[in-house]
Amino acid sequence: MDNEFKNIVDSLKATKSITRDQFAYLLEKDGEDNREYLFEAAREVAEQVFHKEVYLRGLIEFTNYCRNNCYYCGIRCGNANADRYRLTEVEILSCCDRGEKLGFKTFVLQGGEDPFYTDEKICSLVRKIKAAHPSCAVTLSIGEKSYDSYRKYFEAGADRYLLRHETANEEHYSKLHPESMSGALRKQCLRNLKEIGFQVGCGIMVGTPFQTTDNIYEDILFMQELQPHMIGIGPFIPHKDTPFRDEPEGSVEITLRLLSILRLLFPKVLLPATTALGTADAIGREKGILAGANVMMPNLSPVKVRDKYLLYDGKICTGEEAAECNQCMRRRVEHIGFHVADTRGDHPDFVN
Ligand code: SF4
């Protein structure tokens, strides 16, 4: 094994910090022994905190309408080919009922930035879910909102909020988004969410067009400042109806190494092995868990809308019923020697 690689991993594990050069070395230096050493170090840290438990989140993709036009996203408002849908409140509540019967303790309500779902509608939905499932957590993933809106959602009972920052570098941000959107605003949203009291998740895609290793290092610096409770990362996968249709897919290998580095930097963070990782590699999610991730997000959305919530091409798990997805995910977790937790799976700082 490469001595320098080993020393950097050891130092990262001991100090929970990494320099720009060390980071580039861990991402780019090849060698099977090297990568295994990194993955094993991350696995050990995850095991100390989470004891081989994997948390499952029931994902409910409730609207694919979005007012934004991010260049990488299949449900961007400029995509006239997207077959738009909204789930009704009754449909969403019945997804949660089914989810709790299947053993889920967290529901993630995810959607585009859809003005149809006013704050009142979101708050009413959150209150109804919490009343029907008091032992479950509700995570929202519905984009940029005002401080006041976030506060209302929190007061209605929402526990967590996911908002990928996409890239911490302004110039890179402007190459992925139209002029109407700003990376600074997105970062401010995350700070606001944290101040209000949510368990907060940020994140990026690996291998987006124009992304450099330095950009990803800037993401790490931003995460060190924000101290998120969750970090969502997955490889960039192009969608055929977006301006990035011909761009190459992000690397699974870099994604896995980054997962491990994040685990070593943030031992307690909730780190999903994402669906995008499972799309880019048939056993990508298992590899993610073995690289230090500790969360999976099976789909609870009704099958009739699954193939309409396509942020990228080739997305897996669009045909299976919730029960099948649940069973499949549990089998995958057990197959690699882990087990699914039967708790809410909060960030350790939020566990009483
Ligand atoms: S990435 Fe999010 S905000 Fe951007 S177009 Fe897609 S759903 Fe909308």
Residues whose N, C-alpha, C, O or C-beta is under 5 A from the ligand:
A	BS01	SF4	C66 N68 N69 C70 C73 I75 R76 G111 G112 E113
